[in-house]
């Protein structure tokens, strides 16, 4: 074997994996925080309830206002898609003349979905 051959190239060849973040987006600065055990448990409980890591929870709380659960965001998007589908069905029924009972059921479903989002 030759001494200069290597299966990996250090000249920036494709290595696979996640692409590197832009240097301005990369989080390289750490900011310490002292907590007692009770505060630590409470912070972990809140982060878990929000579906976030403790770091993400703290970052969102400090910089973006109220931390929103990623799970809650997904549920909201699902509800909005459901509302959109219902509206499409209503529009189709209106143009085809099938407006009566089906429309009332669809509107009731739409009202329930809107109330769940409030």
N, C-alpha and C positions, 0 to 999 in steps of 0.2 A: 504494500500500500504506500501511496505517496504521502509525505508528511504534510502537504499543503491542502489535501482534500478534506472537505467537511460537508456534512449534509445540510448544515444551516449556514446561511450567508449573513454576515454582519453588515452588508451593504444595503439593508432596508428591503429585502425581499419579502414577499407575502408570507406572513406567519399564521394567518387565520386569527380567530378570536374576535373580541370586540374592538371596533375601531377606536383609536385614541381621541380623547376630547381635545377641543381647541384649548390652548394654554390658558386663555382667559376664563374658560368655563371650568377648568380643573380645580378641584378643591384641595388646596395644599396648606391652608392655614388652619391651625387648631386653636380653639379658644376654650380654656379650661373652665370648669364649673364645679363647685364644691356643694355636695348635698349630704344630708344625714340619711340614715337608712330608711326612715319613713318617707322622706321626700323622693328618694330613689325608687321605692316601691310604687308610690303614687304616679310618678312620671312614667314608669314602665307600664303600669296599668292603663294610663290614658293613651299612651302610644299604641299599645296592643288593641285597645278599643277602637282607635282610629284606623287600624290596619296599617300602621307605619312603624318603621324602626324608630328607636329613641332619637337618633340623630336627625332623621327626616322630620319627626314630630317637633323637635326643638327648633329646627331651621324654619319650618313653616310657621310655627307660633311666633318666632321672633321677627321674621321678615315679611310674612305674608298674611298676617292676621290670624284668623281662626283656622287651625289645621283641619282640612277636609279629608275624610277617609277615602282612600282609593276605592274601597268597596262601595261606599255611598255614591261616589261618582259613577261607578259602573251601574249601580241600581238606577240612578237617575237617567243615565243614557238609555238603559233598557226601557224604562217607562216612557221616555220621549219617543223612542222608536215605535213602541206600542201605540202611542197617541197618533204618530204620523201614519201608521198603518190604518188605524181606525178612520182618520180623516180621509185617506185615499178611498177607503171603502164607501164612506158617506158620499164623497164626490161622485164615485161611479154609480152608486144607487140613485143619486139625484138625477144624473143625466140619463139613466135608463128607465126612470119612472117608478122604481121600487123604493118608495120612501116611507111607507107606513110603519109597521111594527119593527122591521129590521132597523130602521133609523132610530127609533126610540130606544132599542136595546143598545145600539152602538153609542148613542149619546149618554146613556146611563153608564156604560163602561168608561167612556171618556171622562165623565164627571168623577167617577171613582179614582181613575188614574191621576187626575189633576189634584184631587184632595189628598192622595198619598204623597204627592210631591210638595205639598204645603208644609 
